[in-house]
């Protein structure tokens, strides 16, 4: 086990020190290939997505997917350390992607390696995927058919190794309030900005009826507004954007129709794909996680879990509040404990 932990730490360091922005993950894909080759594990690759199956894979058995992503966001301007240097100090490993989601990716690699040659009641597929941070078309969505039938997925994201049994969905709505252009000195009762303001107030005050026991209320927030270019011209259009975090009681299509009925502005969704998800609390993996003292909760953040049309949970080492922050880090003990806890939980069902 100690050798596996050391290998996982070295794996993480190499990932941190190799830039892998979304759609630019070619070099971290090579590192993932290297560490699978290190354990003599054959794999397949499509684009920057890599996956491997356990040695005794049996088409007649149910299949568990172990998935995490190797792309990162770009570092923000507040970094004081080099984001591409894996600085180790104070029991931490600093670097871009260390927490989100490098630690989960290498921990699941260690878990897959641990169980690779073991005769199991379930198949295992380890898949490291691209473009998660942008919900891209060439990420996990692009390989689901290649993976075959999946019965259950473990999505590696920083959750403090607690179990996210539900995840909020996301739909982003681009809205346009239309009016009539005119000189600002003249009376104009068709001001696009005023129309947008009225709709924005409706968004602010709107209450969705269905509240989730795990995820709470649907949350809609106006995050962008743009209109006009000259002080003396009333613009004919005002654009604004609504970020909607959904619960499992509403599909993204339903959210779209609700706002189209409530608002005067024209609305176009960027995507309807990232729906909320929730697993039944009597699922065997939930019971297994509770045996290992994992707390259950609903996650407000979106992951590739939203693209998976089968039962799934989100669990991994690290803390979601560190994701996308300056001087991102993972504690060494979180990495070690993550590997141990994954193995213990899966041992109950495999």
Buried (B, 14 or more C-beta within 10 A) or exposed (E): EEEBBEBBBBBBBBBBBBBBBBBBBEBBBBBBBEBBEEBEBEBEBEBBBBBBBBBEBEEEBEBBBBBBBBBBBEBEEEBEBBBBEBBBEEEBBBBBBBBBBBBBBBBBBBBBBBBBEEEBEBBBBBBBBBBBBBBBEBBBBBBBEEBEEBEBBBBBBBBBBBBBBBBBBBBBBBBBBBBEBBEEEEEBEEBBBBBBBEBBEBBEEEEBEEEBEBBEBBBBEBEEBEBBEEEEEBBBBBBBBBBBBBBBBBBBEBBBEBBBEEBEBEBEBEEBBBBBBBBEEEBEBBEBBBEBEBEBBBBEBBBBBBBBEEBBBBBBBBBBEBBBBBBBBBBBEBBBBBBBBBBEBBBBBB
